[in-house]
Amino acid sequence: ANAIHYLDRKRKGPFIAINSAAVPSELVESELFGYEKGAFTGASSAKPGKLECAAGGTLFLDEIGTLPLHAQAKLLRVLQDKTIERLGGNSPVKVDIRIIAATNINLEEAVRDGGFRQDLYYRLKVVPIELPPLRERKEDIPLLVEDFLEANCEKCGKRVIGLSVAAMRRLVEYRWPGNVRELENLIERLVVEAGDFSEINEEDLPFDVLFPGADAMFSV
């Protein structure tokens, strides 16, 4: 989502991300669309929502499949009419905005089960991009490791030489059930535990990476 935004003409506008799953369902509408003063108890002043703040740029909606149905209906109107309306307001506001949505669930199944609006699904599915799990694109692992290593060294104030050939081979062989987030968290852990100017070796990797499935092997 970052790459799409910053490589396009909209890069001059804001890039705003929101994780739909992390926002309580009763707060989703006010978070996305904003509210006017007095719209509800505690609304002492007006506040623009994420959609309004992202005008002229990109709004990234992560975990779109968790968005409540009532918010889905309002989002559909934004996509169709390019207008938003704050809670408690009656004046539609035109917005020029790109929306990128991501999900880790099968939205077609969610539509069949009644958990996701069919009209919104097809309205969002303009340019679908399927990102395979990390285990199916293992050639990306060394590049991701290099990037995460550099970022975490800077954050921790450390200078780690890199990974040994054996350690990298183990990472490539691992199936990564947690995908990129799992890899990112592992590299952060390895950097925290590593000494300054050291190399991360095979024996520095955690047990579950070195011996995946070992728990099942030893269970009774």
Summary of the structure (lengths in Angstrom):
residues: 220
radius of gyration: 21.9
end to end distance: 44.8
largest distance: 64.8
contacts: 578
relative contact order: 0.10
helix: 51%
strand: 12%
